[in-house]
Amino acid sequence: LNQESCTYEQTNQGLIVHGNLKLDNLNLTKLPEKIYQIQGNLSTNRNNLRDFENFPELITGFLSLTGNKYTSTRGIPNVKGSIYLDFNQLTELVD
């Protein structure tokens, strides 16, 4: 993970990202590494994500998951802002 607008902090709990992490259009099937928390927004639009493997436990901003292959929200992280799930194949909504 390397984005100019983000700073990173390694803690005992794991990696904390400060800033807005944009991982759009990367053909991802999972996030590249485990993140503990994002102090900002996370955008993972137009990938091939099906589950929430390696997703942070907490996102303080919004989470955008538009245009992936999700069928369920099972395992979705704690998000303080809005969650965008447009253009997925959802058949189950759970928390």
Contact map, one row per residue, 1 for C-alpha under 8 A:
11100000000000000000000000000001100000000000000000000000000000000000000000000000000000000000000
11110100000000000000000000000000000000000000000000000000000000000000000000000000000000000000000
11111100000000000000110000000000000000000000000000000000000000000000000000000000000000000000000
01111110000000000000000000000000000000000000000000000000000000000000000000000000000000000000000
00111110000000000011100000000000000000000000000000000000000000000000000000000000000000000000000
01111111000000001111100000000000000000000000000000000000000000000000000000000000000000000000000
00011111100000001110000000000000000000000000000000000000000000000000000000000000000000000000000
00000111110000111100000000000000000000000000000000000000000000000000000000000000000000000000000
00000011111000111100000000000000000000000000000000000000000000000000000000000000000000000000000
00000001111101110000000000000000000000000000000000000000000000000000000000000000000000000000000
00000000111111110000000000000000000000000000000000000000000000000000000000000000000000000000000
00000000011111000000000000000000000000000000000000000000000000000000000000000000000000000000000
00000000001111100000000000000000000100000000000000000000000000000000000000000000000000000000000
00000000011111110000000000000000011110000000000000000000000000000000000000000000000000000000000
00000001111011111000000000000000011110000000000000000000000000000000000000000000000000000000000
00000001111001111100000000000000001111100000000000000000000000000000000000000000000000000000000
00000111100000111110100000000000001011110000000000000000000000000000000000000000000000000000000
00000111100000011111000000000000000001110000000000000000000000000000000000000000000000000000000
00001110000000001111100000000000000001111000000000000000000000000000000000000000000000000000000
00001100000000000111110000000000000001111110000000000000000000000000000000000000000000000000000
00101100000000001011111000000000000001011110000000000000000000000000000000000000000000000000000
00100000000000000001111100000000000000000111000000000000000000000000000000000000000000000000000
00000000000000000000111111000000000000000111100000000000000000000000000000000000000000000000000
00000000000000000000011111000000000000000011111000000000000000000000000000000000000000000000000
00000000000000000000001111110000000000000001111000000000000000000000000000000000000000000000000
00000000000000000000001111110000000000000000011000000000000000000000000000000000000000000000000
00000000000000000000000011111000000000000000011100000000000000000000000000000000000000000000000
00000000000000000000000011111111000000000000001110000000000000000000000000000000000000000000000
00000000000000000000000000111110000000000000001111000000000000000000000000000000000000000000000
00000000000000000000000000011111000000000000000111111100000000000000000000000000000000000000000
00000000000000000000000000011111110000000000000000001110000000000000000000000000000000000000000
10000000000000000000000000010111110000000000000000000100000000000000000000000000000000000000000
10000000000000000000000000000011111000000000000000000100000000000000000000000000000000000000000
00000000000001100000000000000011111100000000000000000111000000000000000000000000000000000000000
00000000000001111000000000000000111111000000000000000111100000000000000000000000000000000000000
00000000000011110000000000000000011111000000000000000011110000000000000000000000000000000000000
00000000000001111000000000000000001111100000000000000001111000000000000000000000000000000000000
00000000000000011111100000000000001111111100000000000001011100000000000000000000000000000000000
00000000000000011111000000000000000011111000000000000000001110000000000000000000000000000000000
00000000000000001111100000000000000001111100000000000000001111000000000000000000000000000000000
00000000000000000011100000000000000001111110000000000000001111100000000000000000000000000000000
00000000000000000001111000000000000001011111000000000000001011110000000000000000000000000000000
00000000000000000001111100000000000000001111100000000000000000111000000000000000000000000000000
00000000000000000000011110000000000000000111111000000000000000111100000000000000000000000000000
00000000000000000000001110000000000000000011111000000000000000011111000000000000000000000000000
00000000000000000000000111100000000000000001111100000000000000001111000000000000000000000000000
00000000000000000000000111111000000000000001111110000000000000000011100000000000000000000000000
00000000000000000000000000111100000000000000011111000000000000000001100000000000000000000000000
00000000000000000000000000011100000000000000001111110000000000000001110000000000000000000000000
00000000000000000000000000001100000000000000000111110000000000000001111000000000000000000000000
00000000000000000000000000000100000000000000000011111000000000000000010111100000000000000000000
00000000000000000000000000000100000000000000000011111110000000000000000000111000000000000000000
00000000000000000000000000000110000000000000000000111110000000000000000000000000000000000000000
00000000000000000000000000000111111000000000000000011111000000000000000000000000000000000000000
00000000000000000000000000000010011100000000000000011111100000000000000000001000000000000000000
00000000000000000000000000000000011111000000000000000111111000000000000000001000000000000000000
00000000000000000000000000000000001110000000000000000011111000000000000000001100000000000000000
00000000000000000000000000000000000111000000000000000001111100000000000000001111000000000000000
00000000000000000000000000000000000011111100000000000001111111100000000000001111100000000000000
00000000000000000000000000000000000001111000000000000000011111000000000000000011100000000000000
00000000000000000000000000000000000000111100000000000000001111100000000000000011110000000000000
00000000000000000000000000000000000000011100000000000000001111110000000000000011111000000000000
00000000000000000000000000000000000000001111000000000000001011111000000000000010111100000000000
00000000000000000000000000000000000000000111100000000000000001111100000000000000001110000000000
00000000000000000000000000000000000000000011110000000000000000111111000000000000001111000000000
00000000000000000000000000000000000000000001110000000000000000011111000000000000000111110000000
00000000000000000000000000000000000000000000111000000000000000001111100000000000000011110000000
00000000000000000000000000000000000000000000111111000000000000001111110000000000000000110000000
00000000000000000000000000000000000000000000001111000000000000000011111000000000000000011000000
00000000000000000000000000000000000000000000000011100000000000000001111110000000000000011100000
00000000000000000000000000000000000000000000000001000000000000000000111110000000000000011111000
00000000000000000000000000000000000000000000000000100000000000000000011111000000000000000111110
00000000000000000000000000000000000000000000000000100000000000000000011111110000000000000101111
00000000000000000000000000000000000000000000000000100000000000000000000111110000000000000001111
00000000000000000000000000000000000000000000000000110000000000000000000011111000000000000000001
00000000000000000000000000000000000000000000000000010000000000000000000011111100000000000000001
00000000000000000000000000000000000000000000000000010011111000000000000000111110000000000000000
00000000000000000000000000000000000000000000000000000000111000000000000000011111000000000000000
00000000000000000000000000000000000000000000000000000000011111100000000000001111111000000000000
00000000000000000000000000000000000000000000000000000000011111000000000000000111110000000000000
00000000000000000000000000000000000000000000000000000000001111100000000000000011111000000000000
00000000000000000000000000000000000000000000000000000000000011100000000000000011111100000000000
00000000000000000000000000000000000000000000000000000000000001111000000000000010111110000000000
00000000000000000000000000000000000000000000000000000000000000111100000000000000011111000000000
00000000000000000000000000000000000000000000000000000000000000011110000000000000001111110000000
00000000000000000000000000000000000000000000000000000000000000001110000000000000000111110000000
00000000000000000000000000000000000000000000000000000000000000000111000000000000000011111000000
00000000000000000000000000000000000000000000000000000000000000000111111000000000000011111100000
00000000000000000000000000000000000000000000000000000000000000000000111000000000000000111110000
00000000000000000000000000000000000000000000000000000000000000000000011110000000000000011111100
00000000000000000000000000000000000000000000000000000000000000000000001100000000000000001111100
00000000000000000000000000000000000000000000000000000000000000000000001111000000000000000111110
00000000000000000000000000000000000000000000000000000000000000000000000111000000000000000111111
00000000000000000000000000000000000000000000000000000000000000000000000111000000000000000001111
00000000000000000000000000000000000000000000000000000000000000000000000011110000000000000000111
